[in-house]
Structure formats: structure tokens, C-alpha cells
Amino acid sequence: MQPEPVDVVVIGAGQAGLSAAYHLQRRGFVPLPRAEADDGTFLVVDANPAPGGAWQHRWSSLRMATVNGIHELPGFAVPPADPRAASRDVLPAYFAEYEDRFALDVLRPVRVRAVRRADDDPAGRLIVDSDRGSWAVRYVINATGTWTRPFWPRYPGQDRFRGRQLHVADYVDAGEFRGQRVVIVGAGVSAVQLLDEISHVADTFWVTRREPEWVEEEFDIPARVAAIAGVEDRVRRGLPPGSVISVTGMHWTPWARAAQARGVLVRHPMFASIEEHGVRMPDGSFEPADVILWATGFRPALDHLAPLRLRTPEGGIRVENGRSIDEPRLFLIGYGPSQSTVGANRAGRDAVRAIASERIPQAA
């Protein structure tokens, strides 16, 4: 079966993907199922069975009061919600209403297996292959995020540990650790938030590879936008993007202050190895553990782009202004400097602006 032609395929219907879809509609592109012969067309595909992006997978105790206020999609604000409400309840419903309001016709669940070149013509089409069919496209906007690629560092003895190991992606609620000793690994926002939460019901031991650099200034939206700019040079050179936190340092949050006030915000150096019943510290001392919680971040979910052979020897993809330098028909949003929700909204708009400026009438 021949791939179905479409101008733009957006892969992923999280923050970045829905932002791109919104701006495509504003620029006159029409969802593929509704398009007529002369319309510019787009299609949004998503691997999840329901709307909500990564929000539907977050832990139950992540409340609306603690999602940093930067989750709104363009053109439609989040409806008022109880600050105590779980974000995984409120925000997927908001995403679903957003898709309906703007008639984005997201196709799901769709597993994109590969993005490849149709031929050697640099102005030709890309082919998007999936378990629901194939499309021949002029542009791909990749918005697959990171949630499906939790990063698990490797340490000596890791397979010997007889307790439980889990990643933040698997975390549900602190209650499951009641009365246990939990080693929390990581220096990011999630690590500190879960340290505060778990320490109410369990004995916690927090380790990081580097001493956190605490920043006193408020981490408001202008500060976030400035932080995003700090990652741009890395992706332009094809380096792995790293995290925005690695550029900004750790800003004080209400849960960090709460943990500090209770005396549990105590950082220890990273352990040297893992043993059956705990971890061995660099000075040779032993710390017992029932649980190791890896709050060690995520990696971009980009395996389906492998046929394009864009990886640099350093392990990244060269991207400038949200666009692949080595494959200009590909935009990567929610990647590198656009991995925050503020950055994702901006990247979706900018990708569509670039596509609209180059728009070629649909071939007969």
C-alpha cells in the first residue's frame, strides 16, 4: 500500500505537539480527515490511548499547586482548578477539551516505528511508518518528549540489590514506602519534591553526584526562558541536550523549604556501589536501604528517527531553532532548549512559522 500524502505529520500529542497543531490550524492547515483537495494538511499521531501526554502518567500526589504554573496550551487557558487536585486528573481532561475545542483530530494510539527518506531528493518527502499505516510527508514535527525513556544509571552491584529499585516514572505514592529506608538518587526538582513527600512516612537518604547549587532568585517565567537559552549551544553542536536544571542550578521551591525546615534536606555524595541490603559510600561506610528511588531524569524518545542517521559521535542531534541542521524537513520540539512547557509552546509556534514560510502547494 502506498503511503498517504500529507504536508505535516506531528508525532506526539503532549504539550509540544498540541502547540504545533494549534499553530498549524492558525496558519490554514487542515487536519487530514477534514481536508479538501486544495488544503494544506496535517496529521497528529499519538502513542497514548487517551489525551494528556505525560501528565496522565504522573504520580497521584503531584497537585495543581506544584506544577509550576507553566502548563497552559496556546489559545485556551487551563480552567480554574482546586490547587489540591491531582494534576494527572485535571490536566489530561484539559488536554482532551483542548483537542475537541480546536478539532485537532488526533489519531491514537499510534506507534511510529520509523521516519525515513523516500529517496535521495533533499526536497522530496519523508516517510512516516507506523502500526496504523504510513504517510509521505513534506515535514515532520517530532514532539515525542522524554517520559517513555527513563534514564537508569549503572552502578557496580546494582543487580545484587535485594530491595526494590524504581524510577520516578514508576512512582505512585509515598505510602508504599511507609516505615522503610529509601535512598533517593538525583539532584533535580522531582528528587527534592519526592524527598520531602517520602520523608513524612519513611527514613530517607538523599545522594547526588554533584553538590546542588541553590539559587535564591525566584524561578519565574523570564528566568525559565533565559534558562532555556542556556541549552541551545549544546544542541546546535550535536551534544546531548542535558537538563535545564544543569544550567540554572536548583531554585528554592516550597517543598525544598519544607524539607529543609524538617531537617531532611541533607545531601550526601553518590554511593560507590550497591550491595544486597544497601549502598557502599565512597568513604567505605555502609548505608542500609529497602528501596532505591532513581530520580535521574529522562532521555529523548527518538529511536524512530534512527533511519535518518542524524546522531553525532557525541550522541546528540544537531538542532538550531528547533530544526534539524542535517535534515531540514525535521523539527524537534520538546527537545533540548524546548523541553520545558514554556519552551515547547514557543517551539511549536516557531516550527509552524518556518513551515508556513516555505509552504509548497500540494502536488497533484
Secondary structure, DSSP 8 states (H G I E B T S, - for coil): ---EEEEEEEE--SHHHHHHHHHHHHTT-EEGGG--TT--EEEEE-SSSSS-GGGGGS-TT-BGGGSTT---BTTB------TTSBHHHHHHHHHHHHHHHTT---B-S--EEEEEESSS-TTS-EEEEETTEEEEEEEEEE---STT-B-----TTGGG--SEEEEGGG---GGGGTTSEEEEE--SHHHHHHHHHHTTTSEEEEEESS---EE-S---HHHHHHHHHHHHHHHHTT-----HHHHH-EE--HHHHHHHHTT---EEE--SEEETTEEE-TTS-EEE-SEEEE---B----GGGGGG--B-TTS-B-EETTEESS-TTEEE-SSGGG-SHHHHHHHHHHHHHHHHHT------
